Amino acid sequence: MAHDTLEQRDRNRPAPAWVRVIDASSEAVGRLAAWLVLGMVAVGACNAVARYAGRFVGVNFSSNALIELQWYMFSLVFLLGAAWTLRHDRHVRVDVVYARLSATARAWVDLVGTVVLLIPFSTFVLWVSWPSVRNSWVVREGSPDPGGLARYPLKSAILVAFALLLAQGIAEVHRSLARIRRNGT
């Protein structure tokens, strides 16, 4: 689409240092999340092989820790990949109308959506999650299943992910305002 080229060009324009730091953080964490997909698949495959091999010899080779590790990685992929997804404009949207708008109108939609929805929601999640994460660290919360993993580090990822998403949202507000200024109102 033609608007993809224009908006991609806007993304490649020089940005202030603080925006570049946020973008670099989102990139680094997004790459980590991508590698977690590979780890998640490997752990899942090992769990499946261990479960079926165990049936043949009558020994359980799988463990709650490995099963939970797979679920933890699955959670981290989505949590930590959110800011990268926003940075690369790959998030879900109803493109039927958006694609037909001018570049300035799309910048306004992005700006309003980010300021009215993303930033308040991310702030709210950080605010309501903090007590739960803090308490989880205080008690060193673990899995209720025997041999399971600690839960408190995973809960901390909620704060990290939404802080990064909030920061990336603020960087996107800067980009939307710059596009609106460049293209006129």
C-alpha positions as CSV (number, residue, x, y, z in Angstrom):
1,M,0.0,0.0,0.0
2,A,1.1,3.5,-0.6
3,H,0.6,4.7,3.0
4,D,2.9,2.0,4.2
5,T,5.8,3.6,2.3
6,L,5.0,7.1,3.5
7,E,4.7,6.0,7.1
8,Q,7.8,3.8,6.9
9,R,9.7,6.8,5.6
10,D,8.4,8.8,8.7
11,R,9.7,6.0,11.0
12,N,13.1,6.3,9.4
13,R,13.4,10.1,10.0
14,P,15.8,11.2,12.7
15,A,14.1,11.1,16.1
16,P,15.1,12.7,19.4
17,A,17.5,10.7,21.6
18,W,14.8,9.7,24.1
19,V,12.7,8.2,21.2
20,R,15.7,6.3,19.9
21,V,16.4,4.9,23.4
22,I,12.8,3.7,23.7
23,D,12.9,2.2,20.2
24,A,16.1,0.4,20.9
25,S,14.7,-1.0,24.1
26,S,11.6,-2.2,22.3
27,E,13.8,-3.8,19.6
28,A,16.1,-5.6,22.1
29,V,13.2,-6.9,24.2
30,G,11.3,-7.9,21.0
31,R,14.3,-9.9,19.8
32,L,14.4,-11.6,23.1
33,A,10.7,-12.5,22.8
34,A,11.3,-13.9,19.3
35,W,14.0,-16.2,20.7
36,L,11.7,-17.3,23.4
37,V,9.4,-18.7,20.7
38,L,12.2,-21.0,19.7
39,G,12.8,-22.0,23.3
40,M,9.1,-22.5,23.9
41,V,8.8,-24.8,21.0
42,A,11.9,-26.8,22.1
43,V,10.6,-27.2,25.6
44,G,7.2,-28.2,24.3
45,A,8.7,-30.8,22.0
46,C,10.9,-32.2,24.8
47,N,7.8,-32.4,27.0
48,A,5.8,-34.3,24.4
49,V,8.7,-36.7,23.7
50,A,9.3,-37.2,27.4
51,R,5.6,-37.9,28.0
52,Y,5.3,-40.5,25.3
53,A,8.6,-42.1,26.0
54,G,7.7,-42.3,29.6
55,R,4.6,-44.3,28.7
56,F,6.7,-47.0,27.1
57,V,9.0,-47.5,30.0
58,G,6.6,-46.7,32.8
59,V,8.6,-43.7,34.1
60,N,7.4,-40.0,34.0
61,F,10.2,-38.1,32.3
62,S,8.2,-34.9,32.1
63,S,7.8,-32.5,35.0
64,N,5.6,-29.7,36.2
65,A,8.6,-27.4,36.0
66,L,9.0,-28.1,32.2
67,I,5.3,-27.7,31.6
68,E,5.3,-24.4,33.5
69,L,8.4,-23.2,31.8
70,Q,6.7,-23.6,28.4
71,W,3.7,-21.6,29.7
72,Y,6.0,-18.9,31.2
73,M,7.8,-18.5,27.9
74,F,4.4,-18.3,26.1
75,S,3.3,-15.5,28.4
76,L,6.6,-13.7,28.0
77,V,6.4,-13.8,24.2
78,F,3.2,-11.9,24.3
79,L,4.0,-9.6,27.2
80,L,7.5,-8.7,26.0
81,G,6.6,-8.6,22.3
82,A,3.9,-5.9,22.7
83,A,6.1,-2.8,22.6
84,W,8.0,-4.3,19.6
85,T,4.7,-4.9,17.8
86,L,3.6,-1.3,18.5
87,R,6.9,0.0,17.3
88,H,6.6,-1.8,14.0
89,D,2.9,-1.0,13.6
90,R,2.0,-4.7,13.6
91,H,-0.8,-4.5,16.2
92,V,-4.3,-5.5,15.4
93,R,-6.5,-2.8,14.0
94,V,-9.6,-2.5,11.8
95,D,-7.9,-1.7,8.6
96,V,-11.0,-1.4,6.5
97,V,-11.4,2.3,7.3
98,Y,-7.9,3.2,8.4
99,A,-6.3,2.1,5.1
100,R,-8.5,4.6,3.2
101,L,-7.6,7.6,5.3
102,S,-5.0,10.2,4.4
103,A,-1.6,10.1,6.1
104,T,-2.7,13.0,8.3
105,A,-6.0,11.4,9.3
106,R,-4.1,8.1,10.1
107,A,-1.7,10.1,12.3
108,W,-4.7,11.6,14.1
109,V,-6.3,8.2,14.6
110,D,-3.0,6.9,16.0
111,L,-2.5,9.9,18.2
112,V,-6.1,9.7,19.7
113,G,-6.0,6.0,20.1
114,T,-2.6,6.1,21.9
115,V,-3.5,9.0,24.1
116,V,-7.1,7.9,24.9
117,L,-6.7,4.1,25.1
118,L,-3.1,2.8,25.1
119,I,-1.5,5.2,27.6
120,P,-4.4,5.2,30.2
121,F,-4.7,1.4,29.9
122,S,-1.0,0.8,30.3
123,T,-0.9,3.2,33.3
124,F,-3.9,1.4,34.8
125,V,-2.3,-2.0,34.4
126,L,0.9,-0.8,36.0
127,W,-1.0,0.7,38.9
128,V,-3.2,-2.3,39.6
129,S,-0.4,-4.9,39.0
130,W,2.1,-3.3,41.4
131,P,0.6,-4.5,44.7
132,S,0.3,-8.1,43.3
133,V,3.8,-8.1,42.0
134,R,5.2,-6.6,45.2
135,N,3.3,-9.2,47.4
136,S,4.5,-12.0,45.1
137,W,8.1,-11.0,45.8
138,V,7.5,-10.6,49.5
139,V,6.3,-14.1,49.9
140,R,8.5,-15.5,47.0
141,E,5.4,-16.9,45.4
142,G,5.8,-20.3,43.9
143,S,3.7,-22.7,41.9
144,P,0.9,-24.5,43.6
145,D,2.0,-27.7,41.7
146,P,4.7,-29.9,43.1
147,G,8.1,-29.3,41.5
148,G,6.7,-26.1,39.8
149,L,8.6,-22.9,39.2
150,A,8.6,-19.6,41.1
151,R,5.9,-17.2,40.0
152,Y,7.3,-13.9,41.3
153,P,9.8,-13.3,38.4
154,L,7.1,-14.0,35.9
155,K,4.7,-11.5,37.6
156,S,7.5,-8.9,37.4
157,A,7.4,-9.3,33.6
158,I,3.9,-7.7,33.6
159,L,5.4,-4.5,35.0
160,V,8.4,-4.5,32.6
161,A,6.1,-5.2,29.6
162,F,3.6,-2.5,30.4
163,A,6.3,0.0,31.3
164,L,7.9,-0.6,27.9
165,L,4.6,-0.5,26.1
166,L,3.8,2.8,27.9
167,A,7.1,4.2,26.9
168,Q,6.7,3.1,23.3
169,G,3.3,4.6,23.3
170,I,4.8,8.0,24.3
171,A,7.3,7.6,21.5
172,E,4.5,6.9,19.0
173,V,2.7,10.1,20.2
174,H,5.8,12.0,19.3
175,R,5.8,10.4,15.8
176,S,2.1,11.0,15.3
177,L,2.5,14.7,16.2
178,A,5.5,15.0,13.9
179,R,3.5,13.5,11.0
180,I,0.6,15.8,11.7
181,R,2.9,18.9,11.8
182,R,4.7,17.8,8.6
183,N,1.5,17.0,6.7
184,G,-0.6,19.9,8.0
185,T,-3.9,19.6,9.7
